[in-house]
């Protein structure tokens, strides 16, 4: 073997080694940012909701509460709080978005109270008080939601009316649950869900990083499979929504540039009847209720009335408590 060939092989080996090292670094960085996405501090969420008058400490301290741990089929415990201001067999499970916690769900619990429902608020894995090592954007969260619904069904009885309200990742989680785990709730409200997580990650990469191709996605999938047991293509509400038989209300704000409203439009088109959709002109990501509270509540009320799910005697006047 000549010296030139040896030098070429050596150079090739060095380049290959560097490429592998760079690829590993990118893969680890990408999956770390997904699996361990920085969460908002619990106290920051609480103070934000109090300041915005969406969390009433007096009401929360006085309302009948039942705090409990729910065993996830994925091997950890989820913190859930049953809020029962009413004597009713109508309940809604409220599923928050990524980086948030159950306190963010209380504003929806107050809305559903006016509509005649008690609520269950809970923390997703790795959020709030719940256990769990990583965030999976709906992959493991969908079976966690199933565990919460099963626990509520055991508590409330087979004849209870149970709905699910999800926001952002919580909305995607509810659609993944209903279409691939068990369509056991009586209705679903999906507020600003993504339709496919691979496309959502690409959208975020293209708006916030120099990475504009699918290379980072392919690399992330390899590392995610090894590190957390799934790949991004498994987190795809567009594949599950076609199997949902129960009524779904889709909500989004047209100003949302984080999860684009076209994703909700796609999910609405794919979902078989019964279904409804409401697109608000005003509101950034996950702000539809905050920016359009009365219209939002009336939209939910109308949806429940149309499907015979509104409890008798619920206050007919939408408002902000």
N, C-alpha and C positions, 0 to 999 in steps of 0.2 A: 504494500500500500504506500503510495507516494505521500510526500509531506503535504502537498496541496490538498489531497483527499482527506488526510488526517485533520488538517486545519478546518476544512469544510465541515467535517463531521463534528468536530469540537464546537465550532460556531453554531451549527444546527442544534446540538445538544444544549448549549447555553440559552439560545433563543427559546427552545421548547421548554426548558426549565423556568425561564423568566415568564413565559406565557402562562404556564401552569400556576406559578406563584401568583401572578396578577389575577388570573381567573379565580383562584381560591380566595384571594382577598376580596374581590368583587362579590363573589358568592356569599362569603361570610358576612360582609357588610350589608348586602341586600337583605339576607334572611334575618340578620339581627334587627334591622329596622322594621321588618314585618312582625317577627315573633315577639319582640320586646319594644313595640312602639311606645313612645313616651306618653304617659297618661297625665291628665290634669290632676293636680293634687285635690284630695277629697275636700279639704277646707276651702280651697279656691272655688270649687263647684258650689258648695253650700253658701258661701258669701255672695257669689254671683246670683244665685237663685233668690236669696233673701233680698238683695239690693234691687233686683228686678221685680220684686213683689210676686214672684211665682212660687215661693216657698213660705208658707205661714207657719212659723214655729209653734204658735199657740194651738192651731188646729192639729198639727202633727203630734204634739205632745199629748193632746187630749183625746184624739181619735182612738177607737178600739183597734189595737195592733196585736199581731201574733207573729213574733220573729221566730224563724226556724231555719235549720240547715237542711238542704236538700242534697241527697247523694247523687252525684253525677255518674252515669254509666262509664265515664272516662276516668274515674278513679280519684275524684276530689270532691269537696263539698262547696255548695253554692249558698250564699246568704240571701234569703228571701224574707220579705215582710208582707204579711197579709193585712191590708187596711180595710176595716169593716165599719164605715160610718152608717151603713144602712142595714135594715132587716130585709134581705133579698137573697135570691139564689142566682143572681146575675153577677158574673165576675169577669174581669179582664186582666190578663197578664201583660205587663208593660216591659218591653225589651229595649234597653237604651243603646246608644251608639258607641263606637270605639272611642276610648279615652275618657268617657263619661262614667257615671255610676248611677245607682238607684235614686239618688236625690234629684237628678235631672228628670226622672220619671214622675215626680210628685205632681207637677203641673197637669199632666195628663190624668193622673188619679183624681184630681179635683174636678176636671172636666167630666170624667166618667161618673163621678159622684152626682153631678147635676143631671146626668142622663140616667141615673138609677142603678149604677153598677158599683159594687165593691171592687177592689183592685189587689193585685199582687205585684209589687215591685221587687226586683232582684238584681244582683250584680253578676255580670258575665264573668267567666273564668278570668283570673288575673286582674280583675277590676274590683274596686271597692273592698268589701270584706271577704269576697269569695277567694277560694283557693284556686290553684291552677298555675302552671308555669309559663304558658305562652298564650298569645292571641292568635286565633286562626281564621278570623273574619267570617265565621259562619260554619266552618267545617265541623269542628267539635262543638261549637255553640248550639248547633241545631239539635243535637241530642241532649244537650243540657236543658234547652227549652222544653223538650219533650218530657224530661224528668220533672220540671216545674209544673207543667200542665197535668201530668199524671198525679202528682202530689195534691194539686188543687182539686182534681176530679175525685180523688179518694176522700178529701175533706168535705167538698160541697155536695157530692152525690151525683149519681148518674143523670138525674133530671136537670141539673144546673145548666144554665146557659153560660158558656165560657168563650170569650173572645181573646184575641191577641192584638196588641198594638205595638208596632216596631218602628224605630227611628234609625235611619241610615244603616249601619251594620246590623242593628236590631231588626230592621225591616227585611233585609236580605236573609237574616237568620230565620225569621218567621216563614218566609217563602220556601227556603230550603227545607225547613221542618215539615211544612204542610205538603210539599210535593215529593219528599223522598224518605221521610221518617214515619209520619203518621198524621193524617189530616183529621185530628181529633178535636180541634176547636170548632166552634160554631160559626166564627167569622174571623177575618183578618183585616187589619188596617196597616198598609205598608207605606210609610212616609219616607220618601227619598231613598229608595233602595238602589244599589247597583244591579245591573242585569248579568254581569259577568266580571269576576274579579281580575282575570287576566287583562281584560280591556281597561278596567279601572286603574290597575297598577301602571299600565302603559300610559294612560292619560296623565297620571301624576308625574311619571318620569319625564314625559315630554314637556310638561309645563314647569318643572322645577329642577331638572338636571340636564346635562349634555347628552344623556343616553336616549336615543330616539329610535332604536331598533329592538327587535325581539331577543337579541342576544342575552341581555340581562335577565329576561324572563326565563329563557331556557336554562341559564345558569342557576337562577334562583330555584327553579323546580327541582334540579338535581340536589341542591343542598337542602331544600325543604323536605324532600322525600326522606333523606337520610336523617335529618335533625328532628323533624316533627311529624313524619309519617303521612304526609299528603302532598299534593301538588296543586297549583293555583287553578288548574282546569276543573278540579273537583268542587270549586266554590263558584257555582254558576246557576243563579236563580232562573235564568232563561230556560235551563234544562228541566228544572223542577216545576215551574209554574204551570206548565201544560197539564200536569197531573192533579192540580188542586180542584176539588169539586165544590168546596164551600165558598161563600161569597167573599170577595176581596175588594176593598176600597184602596185605590192607589192615589197617593198625594205627592205633589212635588211643587217646588217654586221655580218659576221660569228664570229667575236671576241666579240660580244655583250654578256655579261654574266649577264646583269640586266634584260632585256626582251630577253629571249632565242630565237634564230632564228627559232627554231622548231615551235614556235607559228605562225610565218609568213608562214612557209611551210604548216602548218595545214590549215590556212585560205585560202591559194592559192588552196589547194586541194578541199576545200569545196565550193569555189566560182564557180558558173557556168561560162562558156564562155560568153563574151570575158574577157580575163585576161592575165596578163604577170607577170613575177617575175624576180628580179635581186638580187642576193646575192653577196655582196662585201667581198673580203677576209680581207680587212683592215678597221678598225674602231670600236671603242667601242660604247656604247649606244648613239644613235642619232648623230653619227659622220660620217655617210656614205657620206654625201655631203662634210663635212669639210675635209675628208681624200681622197676623190675620186671625186673632183669637176667636172673635164672634163668628166670622164666616167659617172658620175651621170647625167649630163646635156644631154649627148648623149643618155643615156638610156631613159630619158623622151622624148627627141625629137623623137626617133624611135617609142616609144609607141604612141605618138600623130600622127605621120605620118601614122602609120599602121591603125589608126581608123579615118583618114580623119579630124583630129581636129586641125592640125597645120595651123595657119593663113598663107595666101599667102604672100611671101616676107620676112618671118622671116629669120634673118641671119643664114646661114647654118653652121657657124663655132662656135662650142662650145668654151667657154672661160670664164675667170674670170674677171669681170669688177672691 
